[in-house]
């Protein structure tokens, strides 16, 4: 049998311990993109990821890449099915957005490279092994919680409490490790700042309206939208209720500022996805994960929404740039 370049590439990949890199029918690398739920802010990361691949010469439009896209619409069993489908399709790599997709992928494969975005560090996701080692096939871009202090600390600079103590409301999902970690961190920070944190657990997006209403009945002066997938998916519900009760919303996510929060210091989700896409492009170019490891977010911004600031007559510091 004549040994072709294609046969040689497949043999090399097998020797490197990587999954088959190309679709057997087209010969193109295949990206399995896994979204956990539908959200306009989270989607910016996907757009950035695919733009970075296109800039490196990999795109469906140019017929240099195949993309299998699936969205679980917030359903965990469906998310697991999607990940297993990607594995069965022998995709070249999986792109996971946000953390729930990453965790599900890591739980189901140790061979296919997983490029995460809009996710906390492996430690915060609790996907390290007993020895503290990261999953061997985890790449992409993550974030820790250090930036959250800056976002939260702006609240007492801008808001005058109605009572003796500034009261800030917060929702967190007890089933999301990064959400619980953020709550614990903010609880400690609130005590240092003399803020009373009024936090309530929420399990699904269906619970958000009711729990937000309960928070607003507790005379909070502001609401903080922390990094939580449930908060992301229900942000408009939270914002509408807070606006109707004259309670400004602050956040740690720049994308939520564009959707109506007053201000944030955090990652731009498009750039987050773009950074992950650049790393995935290097993998596709080299057909190897050698030299790759997950990275921290490189670009964070201080941003504010001028319309929201005006609604509440807030003077945002000059080092915050307008999101519009």
Helices and strands as residue ranges (DSSP letters): H 5-16, E 30-35, H 40-55, E 66-71, H 76-88, E 93-97, H 99-108, E 113-117, H 122-125, E 138-142, H 148-153, H 155-158, E 166-172, H 177-193, E 195-201, H 205-216, E 222-225, H 229-233, H 235-244, E 248-251, H 254-258, E 263-267, H 269-286, E 295-296, E 300-304, H 306-311, E 321-322
